[in-house]
């Protein structure tokens, strides 16, 4: 990895996005799980510690970005680290920005021949015709802020009243809102690990409790709100195809290090929803669960991400 006996690792967490609390929990877990024999670890809450990170940049060997959503997963912090000359795990500026933008990532999926739901982009203050939307997408309709993560601001509308309420909520978070047809099926996620050579991790199926219509923010992070099955109990051909789609999405978006692509299995069909460039990073999160199933425990996964960060920038 390096000639130094002990690597100086910066763990970037917190920040100021709507996913700050999740990032703090993940960041603290990462700090506790890094081997103190191999690493000298410093944590930086980027809401408060950005000046300190800049001033200490020359003393750092590598950074682990454990930030979710805006100002962390969207290419902004990646650009800062590029300027500071600090290697980091995961996608670069362009890949991060593309994956964070749901519309742009879907355009790239389509260009790569990957199946996605029908959609329509709306702009704050731009107006819309409900009947046209229903003809194009049908009921129910999924409402998503175009650039938020962890299902923040996502709702499912069954009628005109719910559509108006969902759009109001989404436009409070983002001036662009993506409407999609609702795909009823099994929710799975496909993790990918590597730089030039990619490893498709075992699939995870997510089963929210009956209280939840889909894997929303609360279902993701509230203890006991969902069950995760890994490896997912799917037909071998569907498993193979979903893993292949995860790898193809990773390559199409120009990612590196790792990623996790969420999908819906409907009958024999598999549809892509979105790709996460900084997946949740606690030992019970989905990508670490898939890595553990593949024989890589949480500490070893962090070692591998650091290796990939340094390998990619030699």
Secondary structure, DSSP 8 states (H G I E B T S, - for coil): --SSSSEEEEEEE--SSTTHHHHHHHHHHHHHHS-TTTEEEEEEETTT-HHHHHHTGGG-SEEEE---STTTSSSHHHHHHHHHT-EESS--HHHHHHHHSHHHHHHHHHHTT--B--EEEEETTS---HHHHHHHH-SSEEEEETT--TTTT-EEESSHHHHHHHHHHHHTT-SEEEEEE---SEEEEEEEEESSSEEE---EEEEE-TT-SSS-HHHHHSTTSEEEEES----HHHHHHHHHHHHHHHHHTT--EEEEEEEEEETTEEEEEEEESS---STTSHHHHHHHHTT--HHHHHHHHHHHHHHTT-
